């Protein structure tokens, strides 16, 4: 069972309908890497832009936002955009979004990461030392 995403585990357990994804293995590995992100700014940006990636073009983004999306691309594909078979970073992310099940799981993972960091980042150093 090693290497399964939560949605696949639910299918195996019989509590969710099966789904197919051409890139499930790559996306699953990317989600594992995504779970270690510790930048609230990057996560906030991703949570804002990923749901509307179909309506976005790089013409509407500044260079910093394109870099953030490129980092997201590398998190999943681990190689340059062209070497991954895509013409643009937007196309790369749209391919991930094609699998609604895994895309929803990615958004949930980002929300969980953001909320867990919100808790510990809001804690005073004195509160943490008191334990």
Secondary structure, DSSP 8 states (H G I E B T S, - for coil): -TT--HHHHHHHHTSS-----TTHHHHHHHHHHHTT---HHHHHHHHHHGGGGGG--GGGS-HHHHHHHHHHHHHHH-S-TGGGT-SSHHHHHHHHHTSHHHHHHHHHHHHHHHHHHHHHHHS-HHHHHT-
